[in-house]
Amino acid sequence: MPIFTDTSQMQRAEIADPDGNTVECIIIPVAVPVSEVAAELAEYDATSGTHPLAAQSKPIARAVLDALKVTVSP
């Protein structure tokens, strides 16, 4: 099962960014099946400049961008 979002739970909110500034954001719940967590993390190296691999990051990026598209579409 792929990583996916639940657009029914998306919401706008003002939250603090890492610098403490308040930013209006769209909160997107991203669902990762528990059965896939170990495999996703096994291939990820946070210290490498070449990770995550495109094969790993593209499905996550698509899920998030598709959810944003649903939110901002007329």
N, CA, C and O atoms as a GROMACS GRO file, in nm:
protein
  296
    1MET      N    1   0.085  -0.118   0.000
    1MET     CA    2   0.000   0.000   0.000
    1MET      C    3   0.089   0.124   0.000
    1MET      O    4   0.188   0.129   0.074
    2PRO      N    5   0.056   0.222  -0.081
    2PRO     CA    6   0.139   0.342  -0.090
    2PRO      C    7   0.115   0.439   0.024
    2PRO      O    8   0.018   0.428   0.099
    3ILE      N    9   0.205   0.534   0.035
    3ILE     CA   10   0.187   0.646   0.126
    3ILE      C   11   0.078   0.734   0.066
    3ILE      O   12   0.074   0.754  -0.055
    4PHE      N   13  -0.012   0.787   0.151
    4PHE     CA   14  -0.123   0.866   0.101
    4PHE      C   15  -0.160   0.974   0.201
    4PHE      O   16  -0.110   0.976   0.314
    5THR      N   17  -0.248   1.065   0.158
    5THR     CA   18  -0.297   1.170   0.246
    5THR      C   19  -0.446   1.152   0.267
    5THR      O   20  -0.514   1.086   0.189
    6ASP      N   21  -0.496   1.212   0.374
    6ASP     CA   22  -0.640   1.212   0.400
    6ASP      C   23  -0.688   1.355   0.386
    6ASP      O   24  -0.682   1.433   0.481
    7THR      N   25  -0.736   1.390   0.267
    7THR     CA   26  -0.776   1.528   0.241
    7THR      C   27  -0.896   1.572   0.324
    7THR      O   28  -0.918   1.692   0.342
    8SER      N   29  -0.973   1.478   0.375
    8SER     CA   30  -1.087   1.515   0.459
    8SER      C   31  -1.043   1.572   0.593
    8SER      O   32  -1.121   1.638   0.662
    9GLN      N   33  -0.918   1.548   0.631
    9GLN     CA   34  -0.867   1.599   0.758
    9GLN      C   35  -0.774   1.719   0.743
    9GLN      O   36  -0.714   1.765   0.840
   10MET      N   37  -0.760   1.770   0.620
   10MET     CA   38  -0.674   1.886   0.599
   10MET      C   39  -0.739   2.009   0.661
   10MET      O   40  -0.861   2.021   0.666
   11GLN      N   41  -0.653   2.100   0.708
   11GLN     CA   42  -0.705   2.222   0.767
   11GLN      C   43  -0.603   2.335   0.754
   11GLN      O   44  -0.483   2.312   0.742
   12ARG      N   45  -0.654   2.457   0.758
   12ARG     CA   46  -0.568   2.575   0.763
   12ARG      C   47  -0.546   2.608   0.909
   12ARG      O   48  -0.637   2.597   0.991
   13ALA      N   49  -0.424   2.650   0.940
   13ALA     CA   50  -0.392   2.687   1.078
   13ALA      C   51  -0.272   2.779   1.079
   13ALA      O   52  -0.191   2.779   0.987
   14GLU      N   53  -0.260   2.857   1.184
   14GLU     CA   54  -0.141   2.937   1.205
   14GLU      C   55  -0.055   2.862   1.305
   14GLU      O   56  -0.098   2.832   1.416
   15ILE      N   57   0.067   2.832   1.263
   15ILE     CA   58   0.160   2.760   1.350
   15ILE      C   59   0.295   2.829   1.348
   15ILE      O   60   0.323   2.910   1.260
   16ALA      N   61   0.377   2.798   1.446
   16ALA     CA   62   0.511   2.857   1.452
   16ALA      C   63   0.607   2.775   1.367
   16ALA      O   64   0.609   2.652   1.374
   17ASP      N   65   0.687   2.846   1.286
   17ASP     CA   66   0.790   2.778   1.208
   17ASP      C   67   0.911   2.752   1.299
   17ASP      O   68   0.910   2.793   1.415
   18PRO      N   69   1.015   2.685   1.250
   18PRO     CA   70   1.130   2.654   1.335
   18PRO      C   71   1.198   2.776   1.396
   18PRO      O   72   1.267   2.764   1.497
   19ASP      N   73   1.180   2.894   1.335
   19ASP     CA   74   1.239   3.017   1.389
   19ASP      C   75   1.146   3.089   1.486
   19ASP      O   76   1.182   3.194   1.540
   20GLY      N   77   1.027   3.034   1.509
   20GLY     CA   78   0.933   3.093   1.603
   20GLY      C   79   0.837   3.193   1.541
   20GLY      O   80   0.758   3.255   1.612
   21ASN      N   81   0.842   3.211   1.409
   21ASN     CA   82   0.751   3.302   1.341
   21ASN      C   83   0.618   3.233   1.314
   21ASN      O   84   0.615   3.115   1.280
   22THR      N   85   0.509   3.306   1.328
   22THR     CA   86   0.378   3.250   1.300
   22THR      C   87   0.353   3.252   1.150
   22THR      O   88   0.371   3.355   1.085
   23VAL      N   89   0.312   3.137   1.096
   23VAL     CA   90   0.290   3.122   0.952
   23VAL      C   91   0.155   3.057   0.930
   23VAL      O   92   0.121   2.958   0.995
   24GLU      N   93   0.076   3.112   0.835
   24GLU     CA   94  -0.049   3.046   0.799
   24GLU      C   95  -0.014   2.927   0.710
   24GLU      O   96   0.057   2.943   0.610
   25CYS      N   97  -0.062   2.810   0.746
   25CYS     CA   98  -0.024   2.686   0.677
   25CYS      C   99  -0.146   2.602   0.645
   25CYS      O  100  -0.256   2.623   0.697
   26ILE      N  101  -0.123   2.506   0.560
   26ILE     CA  102  -0.220   2.400   0.536
   26ILE      C  103  -0.161   2.274   0.596
   26ILE      O  104  -0.053   2.230   0.558
   27ILE      N  105  -0.232   2.216   0.690
   27ILE     CA  106  -0.186   2.094   0.756
   27ILE      C  107  -0.240   1.975   0.678
   27ILE      O  108  -0.361   1.963   0.656
   28ILE      N  109  -0.150   1.886   0.637
   28ILE     CA  110  -0.185   1.772   0.554
   28ILE      C  111  -0.149   1.643   0.629
   28ILE      O  112  -0.030   1.615   0.647
   29PRO      N  113  -0.247   1.565   0.672
   29PRO     CA  114  -0.215   1.436   0.733
   29PRO      C  115  -0.159   1.340   0.627
   29PRO      O  116  -0.225   1.310   0.528
   30VAL      N  117  -0.038   1.294   0.650
   30VAL     CA  118   0.026   1.198   0.560
   30VAL      C  119   0.024   1.062   0.629
   30VAL      O  120   0.072   1.048   0.742
   31ALA      N  121  -0.032   0.964   0.561
   31ALA     CA  122  -0.044   0.830   0.619
   31ALA      C  123   0.061   0.737   0.560
   31ALA      O  124   0.074   0.724   0.439
   32VAL      N  125   0.136   0.673   0.650
   32VAL     CA  126   0.235   0.574   0.610
   32VAL      C  127   0.195   0.443   0.677
   32VAL      O  128   0.197   0.433   0.800
   33PRO      N  129   0.159   0.343   0.599
   33PRO     CA  130   0.122   0.215   0.660
   33PRO      C  131   0.236   0.163   0.749
   33PRO      O  132   0.352   0.162   0.708
   34VAL      N  133   0.201   0.120   0.867
   34VAL     CA  134   0.300   0.069   0.963
   34VAL      C  135   0.384  -0.040   0.900
   34VAL      O  136   0.504  -0.052   0.929
   35SER      N  137   0.324  -0.120   0.815
   35SER     CA  138   0.397  -0.230   0.752
   35SER      C  139   0.508  -0.181   0.658
   35SER      O  140   0.595  -0.259   0.620
   36GLU      N  141   0.506  -0.053   0.619
   36GLU     CA  142   0.607   0.000   0.529
   36GLU      C  143   0.712   0.088   0.596
   36GLU      O  144   0.810   0.125   0.532
   37VAL      N  145   0.692   0.121   0.722
   37VAL     CA  146   0.784   0.213   0.791
   37VAL      C  147   0.927   0.160   0.792
   37VAL      O  148   1.019   0.234   0.757
   38ALA      N  149   0.947   0.037   0.831
   38ALA     CA  150   1.082  -0.019   0.839
   38ALA      C  151   1.153  -0.014   0.704
   38ALA      O  152   1.271   0.022   0.697
   39ALA      N  153   1.083  -0.048   0.597
   39ALA     CA  154   1.143  -0.046   0.463
   39ALA      C  155   1.179   0.096   0.421
   39ALA      O  156   1.285   0.118   0.362
   40GLU      N  157   1.092   0.192   0.449
   40GLU     CA  158   1.121   0.331   0.414
   40GLU      C  159   1.244   0.382   0.488
   40GLU      O  160   1.330   0.446   0.429
   41LEU      N  161   1.253   0.351   0.617
   41LEU     CA  162   1.365   0.400   0.696
   41LEU      C  163   1.495   0.325   0.667
   41LEU      O  164   1.604   0.382   0.680
   42ALA      N  165   1.486   0.200   0.629
   42ALA     CA  166   1.606   0.120   0.602
   42ALA      C  167   1.686   0.177   0.486
   42ALA      O  168   1.809   0.166   0.484
   43GLU      N  169   1.618   0.238   0.391
   43GLU     CA  170   1.686   0.293   0.274
   43GLU      C  171   1.723   0.440   0.288
   43GLU      O  172   1.782   0.496   0.196
   44TYR      N  173   1.690   0.503   0.399
   44TYR     CA  174   1.712   0.646   0.416
   44TYR      C  175   1.835   0.673   0.501
   44TYR      O  176   1.852   0.613   0.607
   45ASP      N  177   1.921   0.763   0.454
   45ASP     CA  178   2.041   0.805   0.527
   45ASP      C  179   2.037   0.957   0.537
   45ASP      O  180   2.068   1.026   0.440
   46ALA      N  181   2.001   1.009   0.653
   46ALA     CA  182   1.987   1.153   0.673
   46ALA      C  183   2.119   1.228   0.658
   46ALA      O  184   2.119   1.349   0.637
   47THR      N  185   2.231   1.159   0.670
   47THR     CA  186   2.362   1.224   0.659
   47THR      C  187   2.412   1.231   0.516
   47THR      O  188   2.514   1.295   0.490
   48SER      N  189   2.345   1.166   0.424
   48SER     CA  190   2.389   1.161   0.284
   48SER      C  191   2.322   1.271   0.202
   48SER      O  192   2.201   1.294   0.215
   49GLY      N  193   2.398   1.338   0.119
   49GLY     CA  194   2.343   1.440   0.032
   49GLY      C  195   2.264   1.384  -0.084
   49GLY      O  196   2.200   1.459  -0.157
   50THR      N  197   2.269   1.253  -0.103
   50THR     CA  198   2.196   1.191  -0.214
   50THR      C  199   2.071   1.117  -0.168
   50THR      O  200   2.010   1.044  -0.246
   51HIS      N  201   2.032   1.134  -0.044
   51HIS     CA  202   1.912   1.068   0.008
   51HIS      C  203   1.809   1.173   0.045
   51HIS      O  204   1.850   1.282   0.085
   52PRO      N  205   1.683   1.150   0.036
   52PRO     CA  206   1.625   1.024  -0.008
   52PRO      C  207   1.637   1.008  -0.159
   52PRO      O  208   1.652   1.106  -0.233
   53LEU      N  209   1.632   0.886  -0.202
   53LEU     CA  210   1.636   0.857  -0.344
   53LEU      C  211   1.505   0.901  -0.408
   53LEU      O  212   1.402   0.909  -0.341
   54ALA      N  213   1.509   0.931  -0.537
   54ALA     CA  214   1.388   0.975  -0.608
   54ALA      C  215   1.276   0.873  -0.597
   54ALA      O  216   1.159   0.909  -0.584
   55ALA      N  217   1.312   0.746  -0.602
   55ALA     CA  218   1.210   0.641  -0.592
   55ALA      C  219   1.139   0.644  -0.457
   55ALA      O  220   1.023   0.605  -0.447
   56GLN      N  221   1.209   0.692  -0.354
   56GLN     CA  222   1.147   0.703  -0.222
   56GLN      C  223   1.069   0.833  -0.207
   56GLN      O  224   0.957   0.832  -0.157
   57SER      N  225   1.127   0.942  -0.251
   57SER     CA  226   1.068   1.072  -0.224
   57SER      C  227   0.954   1.109  -0.318
   57SER      O  228   0.864   1.184  -0.280
   58LYS      N  229   0.955   1.058  -0.440
   58LYS     CA  230   0.853   1.096  -0.537
   58LYS      C  231   0.711   1.058  -0.492
   58LYS      O  232   0.621   1.141  -0.504
   59PRO      N  233   0.687   0.936  -0.442
   59PRO     CA  234   0.551   0.903  -0.396
   59PRO      C  235   0.504   0.992  -0.280
   59PRO      O  236   0.386   1.025  -0.271
   60ILE      N  237   0.596   1.030  -0.193
   60ILE     CA  238   0.559   1.118  -0.080
   60ILE      C  239   0.528   1.257  -0.133
   60ILE      O  240   0.427   1.317  -0.094
   61ALA      N  241   0.613   1.309  -0.220
   61ALA     CA  242   0.591   1.441  -0.277
   61ALA      C  243   0.460   1.446  -0.356
   61ALA      O  244   0.385   1.543  -0.344
   62ARG      N  245   0.434   1.343  -0.434
   62ARG     CA  246   0.309   1.340  -0.512
   62ARG      C  247   0.186   1.339  -0.422
   62ARG      O  248   0.088   1.408  -0.450
   63ALA      N  249   0.190   1.263  -0.315
   63ALA     CA  250   0.077   1.257  -0.223
   63ALA      C  251   0.049   1.395  -0.163
   63ALA      O  252  -0.066   1.438  -0.154
   64VAL      N  253   0.155   1.464  -0.123
   64VAL     CA  254   0.140   1.597  -0.063
   64VAL      C  255   0.092   1.698  -0.168
   64VAL      O  256   0.000   1.775  -0.142
   65LEU      N  257   0.154   1.698  -0.285
   65LEU     CA  258   0.115   1.794  -0.388
   65LEU      C  259  -0.027   1.768  -0.440
   65LEU      O  260  -0.100   1.863  -0.468
   66ASP      N  261  -0.065   1.642  -0.452
   66ASP     CA  262  -0.203   1.611  -0.492
   66ASP      C  263  -0.303   1.663  -0.389
   66ASP      O  264  -0.409   1.713  -0.425
   67ALA      N  265  -0.269   1.650  -0.261
   67ALA     CA  266  -0.356   1.701  -0.155
   67ALA      C  267  -0.367   1.853  -0.162
   67ALA      O  268  -0.475   1.909  -0.146
   68LEU      N  269  -0.254   1.921  -0.186
   68LEU     CA  270  -0.258   2.067  -0.200
   68LEU      C  271  -0.343   2.108  -0.319
   68LEU      O  272  -0.417   2.206  -0.312
   69LYS      N  273  -0.332   2.034  -0.426
   69LYS     CA  274  -0.408   2.066  -0.546
   69LYS      C  275  -0.558   2.058  -0.517
   69LYS      O  276  -0.635   2.142  -0.565
   70VAL      N  277  -0.600   1.959  -0.441
   70VAL     CA  278  -0.740   1.944  -0.402
   70VAL      C  279  -0.785   2.065  -0.320
   70VAL      O  280  -0.897   2.113  -0.335
   71THR      N  281  -0.696   2.114  -0.234
   71THR     CA  282  -0.731   2.225  -0.144
   71THR      C  283  -0.746   2.358  -0.218
   71THR      O  284  -0.835   2.436  -0.188
   72VAL      N  285  -0.659   2.383  -0.314
   72VAL     CA  286  -0.660   2.513  -0.380
   72VAL      C  287  -0.737   2.516  -0.511
   72VAL      O  288  -0.756   2.623  -0.569
   73SER      N  289  -0.783   2.401  -0.558
   73SER     CA  290  -0.860   2.396  -0.682
   73SER      C  291  -0.998   2.459  -0.659
   73SER      O  292  -1.059   2.441  -0.554
   74PRO      N  293  -1.046   2.532  -0.761
   74PRO     CA  294  -1.178   2.597  -0.746
   74PRO      C  295  -1.292   2.497  -0.740
   74PRO      O  296  -1.408   2.536  -0.728
   0.00000   0.00000   0.00000
